[in-house]
């Protein structure tokens, strides 16, 4: 499902700032989570770091913490783990329909200034994980059958396949920069 052109298209729309990327110890992170992360997410972090701040979109950088650095026992997944736990609670509270998933299937990869949550449904191969958005304004969940970078490319270029995002500040923002 991951469209290899998603990141390339995103870079054409919004080139990453010089030096914006972050390094992640993927081996340690994936061991802590007990899963592999999608390759486009890894590539996004290497290029953009923790998001698109000019557009008020934060992307969660996975990390691991040690007993010396965490502030809650049993929290080896860092901030991304805490936000994912909150997202899973929101899933249970809002009782979404039309999506065959349990709360434990969600991993949150981003959030915006409207408190919208950007997640994956972690069914199957990470390269096939769809994006699921929780819209805080109306407490709804929307599934997008594409990977993270293709989703962002669609939203930032006002692609009709992401029309559910048309009220977002992100909608068409990349096109306005060209």
Residue pairs with C-beta under 8 A, 6 or more apart in sequence:
1 127
1 128
1 129
1 130
1 145
1 146
1 147
2 38
2 39
2 40
2 127
2 128
2 146
2 147
2 149
2 150
3 146
3 147
3 149
3 150
4 40
5 150
6 40
6 146
6 147
6 148
6 149
6 150
6 151
6 152
6 153
7 40
7 43
7 44
7 47
7 149
7 153
9 149
9 150
9 153
9 157
10 44
10 149
10 152
10 153
10 156
10 174
11 47
13 153
13 156
13 157
13 174
13 175
13 177
13 178
14 52
14 156
14 173
14 174
14 177
16 47
16 48
16 49
20 47
20 48
20 49
21 45
21 46
21 47
21 48
21 49
22 45
22 46
22 49
22 50
22 61
23 46
24 42
24 45
24 61
24 62
24 63
25 64
26 37
26 42
28 64
29 37
29 62
29 63
29 64
30 36
30 37
31 64
32 64
32 76
32 77
33 62
33 77
33 81
33 107
35 107
35 122
35 126
36 126
37 62
37 126
38 120
38 126
38 127
38 129
38 147
38 148
39 126
39 127
40 147
40 148
40 149
40 150
41 109
41 147
41 148
41 149
43 149
44 59
44 148
44 149
44 152
45 59
45 61
48 59
49 59
49 61
50 58
50 59
50 60
50 61
51 57
51 58
51 59
51 110
52 59
52 152
52 170
55 112
55 156
55 169
55 170
55 173
56 112
56 113
56 169
57 110
57 111
57 112
57 118
57 170
58 110
58 111
58 112
59 109
59 110
60 79
60 80
60 83
60 108
60 109
60 110
60 111
61 80
62 77
62 78
62 80
63 78
63 79
63 80
64 76
64 77
64 78
65 75
65 76
65 77
65 78
70 76
70 78
75 81
75 82
77 84
80 107
80 108
80 109
83 108
83 111
83 117
84 106
84 107
84 108
84 119
86 108
87 106
87 108
87 117
87 119
87 134
88 103
88 104
88 106
89 103
90 117
90 134
91 101
91 103
91 106
91 134
91 141
92 103
94 134
94 139
94 140
94 141
96 140
96 141
98 143
99 121
99 132
99 141
99 143
101 121
101 123
101 132
105 121
105 122
105 123
106 119
106 120
106 121
106 122
106 132
107 119
107 120
107 122
108 117
108 118
108 119
109 118
109 119
109 120
109 148
110 117
110 118
111 117
111 118
112 118
112 168
112 169
112 170
113 169
114 135
114 136
114 137
114 168
114 169
115 136
116 133
116 134
116 135
116 136
116 137
116 168
117 133
117 134
117 136
118 131
118 133
118 148
118 151
119 131
119 132
119 133
119 134
120 129
120 130
120 131
120 132
120 148
121 129
121 130
121 132
121 143
122 129
123 129
127 147
129 147
130 143
130 144
130 145
130 146
131 143
131 144
131 146
131 147
131 148
131 151
132 141
132 142
132 143
132 144
133 141
133 142
133 144
133 164
133 165
134 140
134 141
135 141
135 142
137 167
142 164
144 151
144 154
144 161
144 162
144 164
146 154
146 161
151 162
152 170
153 159
153 174
154 161
154 162
154 165
155 162
155 165
155 168
155 170
155 171
156 170
156 171
156 172
156 173
156 174
156 175
157 172
157 174
157 175
158 166
158 171
158 172
158 175
162 171
165 171
